[in-house]
Each structure stands twice: as C-alpha cells, then as structure tokens.
C-alpha cells in the first residue's frame, strides 16, 4: 500500500533551470569565463552544487565558486523559479488523500526550503532533505531512506517522483517505486530501465493513470 510520496525539486516540482543558469553564468563572469548557453548548463543540473561547479568552472577554485553561487542565487532564485502546471493541485489532492509527503533534492537544502515556502507549498511536506542531511547525495539512496524513516513509513510503501536517471537509480537502491515526470521536456534522456506506465509527461497524466491514489485513507 502506498502511504508516502517523495519529490525531487528541480525539474520535478519546479522549473528552476533559468535561475540556476543565471547564477552559473554570474560565477563564470566573476572568473572571467564566457557565458554558456542555457542548455549547456541545464545538462549538468541535478547532481548537486559541487558537481555543477566542477563542470561549469573547470580550473577554478570550487570553494570560492560555491560561495559566489550561493550569494547570487539566494538573491535571484525566487524571481526565476516557478511551479510546473498543476503541481500545487497535485500536492493538495495527495494531502487530502492522507498521503505523507517530503522533498529529497540534491539542491542545497536551504535553497529548497526557502523556495517551497516562497511558492506556498511548504505546508504539504513533513520532511525536506538535501545533500547536507545525509552521508551521500543521489544517486545514493541515503536521502530517500532517511526521509522514509522520518515519515515513519516503510520504504516499500513510498514512491519517489523525479525527472532524471539519477532519480531512478536512487529509488531502485532505496527499494522504492519511482515515477518520472518529464513536463514535455526531452532535454534529459532517460536511459535507466523504467516501466512505461511510470513515465509521465505531466502531473495531470499521473492523476489520470494513478487515480487509485486519490482515495482518502489517512494512513490506514
């Protein structure tokens, strides 16, 4: 029985790629590097800030790059981050059905908590975790396992909703079912094995395919 749903943030609940790209190019400019195209930056999002800085600022001081990114992103991230269509409605329906929810993202957890509050969806989540909260970030299963533990739900009673291969790997390692939502975005190729019925193009499509989920059970 499904009792909990965990979500990735970037590319799953919210379109934050423009905000990330803006901050990356700011740090590149600080390091006298040329600006990169949006798609060049987006291809490296999802693996955490350390990975992103290593890929986007080769040869630079990564520690300083991360500090510059943090300072810029904190100021500008809210302006260019928006929920995907029907995300809020989807979360509300899960809440009314008695489903426990959380967020597990490789994004720095301070940014995630601030953004979900800004977007008006923080009340839906009982737990929000980032790479700082566990020994290893995704694709390691640590974050998902810890979230299930905090929700007091067995891992096989939780589904993880993401948008990338890294989310599939983490879910499989955690012993959880995974649903991928693409939002009609083909920029990330899904190469990991996943059942076709668990690959979706929108939250509305999940609702239609998984209509059994939206029944009130309140954890029973």
C-alpha positions as CSV (number, residue, x, y, z in Angstrom):
1,X,0.0,0.0,0.0
2,X,1.3,3.4,-0.9
3,X,1.5,5.7,2.1
4,X,4.1,8.3,1.2
5,X,5.3,10.3,-1.8
6,X,8.7,11.9,-2.0
7,X,9.6,14.5,-4.6
8,X,12.7,15.8,-6.3
9,X,12.6,19.6,-6.7
10,X,14.5,21.0,-9.7
11,X,12.8,19.8,-12.9
12,X,10.1,17.9,-11.0
13,X,8.1,20.2,-8.8
14,X,9.5,23.5,-10.1
15,X,11.2,24.9,-13.2
16,X,14.2,26.4,-11.6
17,X,16.7,26.0,-14.5
18,X,16.7,29.6,-15.6
19,X,17.6,30.7,-12.0
20,X,20.4,28.1,-11.9
21,X,21.7,29.1,-15.3
22,X,21.7,32.8,-14.3
23,X,23.7,32.1,-11.2
24,X,26.2,29.8,-13.0
25,X,26.9,32.5,-15.6
26,X,27.3,35.1,-12.9
27,X,30.0,33.0,-11.3
28,X,31.6,32.3,-14.7
29,X,31.7,36.1,-15.3
30,X,33.3,36.6,-11.9
31,X,36.0,34.1,-13.1
32,X,36.4,35.8,-16.5
33,X,34.9,32.9,-18.3
34,X,32.5,33.3,-21.3
35,X,28.8,32.9,-20.8
36,X,27.3,29.4,-21.5
37,X,24.0,28.6,-23.3
38,X,21.1,27.6,-21.1
39,X,21.0,24.1,-22.5
40,X,24.8,23.6,-21.8
41,X,24.2,24.4,-18.1
42,X,20.9,22.5,-17.8
43,X,22.6,19.3,-18.9
44,X,24.6,19.2,-15.7
45,X,21.9,20.1,-13.2
46,X,20.7,17.5,-10.7
47,X,23.9,16.1,-9.3
48,X,24.5,18.8,-6.6
49,X,26.2,22.1,-6.4
50,X,29.7,20.7,-6.1
51,X,29.3,18.7,-9.3
52,X,27.8,21.6,-11.1
53,X,30.6,24.0,-10.2
54,X,33.2,21.4,-11.2
55,X,31.6,21.1,-14.6
56,X,30.8,24.7,-15.2
57,X,34.1,26.3,-13.8
58,X,36.9,24.0,-14.7
59,X,40.3,25.0,-13.3
60,X,38.7,27.5,-10.8
61,X,38.6,27.5,-7.0
62,X,35.5,25.4,-6.4
63,X,35.1,26.5,-2.8
64,X,35.1,30.2,-3.9
65,X,32.8,29.4,-6.8
66,X,30.3,27.8,-4.5
67,X,30.3,30.8,-2.2
68,X,29.7,33.2,-5.1
69,X,26.9,31.0,-6.4
70,X,25.2,30.9,-3.0
71,X,25.4,34.7,-2.6
72,X,23.9,35.3,-6.1
73,X,21.4,32.5,-6.1
74,X,19.9,33.5,-2.7
75,X,19.0,36.9,-4.1
76,X,17.8,35.9,-7.6
77,X,16.4,32.3,-7.3
78,X,12.8,33.3,-6.4
79,X,12.4,35.6,-9.4
80,X,13.1,32.8,-11.9
81,X,11.6,29.7,-10.2
82,X,8.0,28.6,-10.8
83,X,5.9,25.6,-10.1
84,X,5.1,23.3,-13.0
85,X,1.5,23.3,-14.2
86,X,-0.9,21.5,-11.8
87,X,1.9,20.8,-9.2
88,X,0.0,22.7,-6.4
89,X,-3.2,20.9,-7.2
90,X,-1.5,17.5,-7.3
91,X,0.1,18.1,-3.9
92,X,-3.3,19.2,-2.4
93,X,-5.1,16.1,-3.7
94,X,-2.4,13.9,-2.2
95,X,-2.7,15.8,1.1
96,X,-6.5,15.4,1.1
97,X,-6.0,11.7,0.5
98,X,-3.9,11.3,3.6
99,X,-0.6,10.8,1.8
100,X,2.6,11.8,3.7
101,X,4.9,13.8,1.6
102,X,8.5,15.0,1.5
103,X,11.2,16.5,-0.7
104,X,14.6,14.9,-1.4
105,X,16.8,17.0,-3.6
106,X,20.5,17.4,-4.4
107,X,19.9,21.2,-4.3
108,X,21.3,22.8,-1.1
109,X,18.6,22.3,1.4
110,X,18.5,25.9,2.5
111,X,17.5,26.9,-1.0
112,X,14.9,24.2,-1.3
113,X,13.2,25.1,2.0
114,X,13.2,28.8,1.1
115,X,11.8,28.2,-2.3
116,X,9.0,25.8,-1.3
117,X,8.0,28.4,1.3
118,X,8.1,31.2,-1.3
119,X,6.0,29.0,-3.7
120,X,3.4,28.4,-1.0
121,X,3.7,24.6,-0.8
122,X,5.8,24.1,2.4
123,X,2.7,23.0,4.4
124,X,2.4,19.9,2.3
125,X,5.8,18.5,3.3
126,X,6.6,16.8,6.6
127,X,10.3,16.4,5.7
128,X,12.6,18.3,3.4
129,X,16.1,16.9,2.9
130,X,19.2,17.9,1.0
131,X,22.7,16.6,0.5
132,X,23.8,18.2,3.8
133,X,21.5,15.9,5.7
134,X,22.9,12.5,4.7
135,X,26.3,10.9,4.0
136,X,25.9,10.7,0.2
137,X,23.7,12.6,-2.3
138,X,21.7,11.0,-5.0
139,X,22.1,8.6,-6.8
140,X,22.9,7.1,-3.4
141,X,19.7,6.1,-1.6
142,X,20.6,7.8,1.7
143,X,18.3,10.8,1.3
144,X,15.2,8.7,0.3
145,X,15.8,6.1,3.1
146,X,16.2,8.9,5.7
147,X,13.0,10.6,4.5
148,X,11.0,7.4,4.8
149,X,12.4,6.9,8.3
150,X,11.4,10.4,9.4
151,X,7.9,9.8,7.9
152,X,7.8,6.5,9.8
153,X,6.8,4.7,6.7
154,X,8.4,1.5,5.2
155,X,10.5,2.1,2.1
156,X,8.3,-0.2,0.0
157,X,5.3,2.0,0.9
158,X,6.9,5.1,-0.6
159,X,7.1,6.3,-4.2
160,X,9.7,8.8,-5.4
161,X,8.8,11.3,-8.1
162,X,11.7,12.7,-10.2
163,X,12.7,13.6,-13.7
164,X,16.2,12.1,-14.3
165,X,18.2,8.9,-14.4
166,X,19.7,9.8,-11.1
167,X,16.3,9.7,-9.5
168,X,15.6,6.2,-10.9
169,X,19.0,5.0,-9.6
170,X,18.3,6.4,-6.1
171,X,14.8,4.9,-5.9
172,X,15.9,1.4,-7.0
173,X,18.8,1.5,-4.5
174,X,16.3,2.6,-1.8
175,X,13.8,-0.2,-2.7
176,X,11.1,2.3,-3.7
177,X,8.9,2.6,-6.8
178,X,9.8,5.6,-9.0
179,X,7.6,7.8,-11.2
180,X,9.3,10.0,-13.7
181,X,7.5,13.2,-14.8
182,X,9.0,14.9,-17.9
183,X,6.8,18.0,-18.2
184,X,7.2,17.5,-22.0
185,X,10.9,18.2,-21.6
186,X,13.1,15.9,-23.6
187,X,16.4,17.6,-22.7
188,X,17.2,14.8,-20.2
189,X,17.5,11.4,-21.8
190,X,16.1,8.5,-19.7
191,X,18.5,5.6,-20.2
192,X,17.7,3.7,-16.9
193,X,15.2,0.9,-17.1
194,X,11.7,2.1,-16.1
195,X,8.2,0.7,-16.7
196,X,6.4,2.7,-19.4
197,X,3.4,3.2,-17.0
198,X,5.7,5.0,-14.6
199,X,6.9,7.5,-17.2
200,X,4.7,10.6,-17.4
201,X,4.6,14.0,-19.2
202,X,2.7,16.0,-16.6
203,X,1.1,15.9,-13.1
204,X,-2.3,15.6,-14.8
205,X,-1.1,12.5,-16.6
206,X,-0.1,11.0,-13.2
207,X,-3.5,11.8,-11.8
208,X,-5.3,10.0,-14.7
209,X,-3.0,6.9,-14.6
210,X,-2.8,6.7,-10.8
211,X,-6.4,7.6,-10.0
212,X,-6.5,4.9,-7.3
213,X,-4.0,7.1,-5.3
214,X,-6.5,9.8,-4.6
215,X,-8.7,8.0,-2.2
216,X,-8.9,9.0,1.4
217,X,-7.2,6.5,3.6
218,X,-5.4,8.7,6.2
219,X,-2.6,6.2,6.6
220,X,-4.9,3.2,7.2
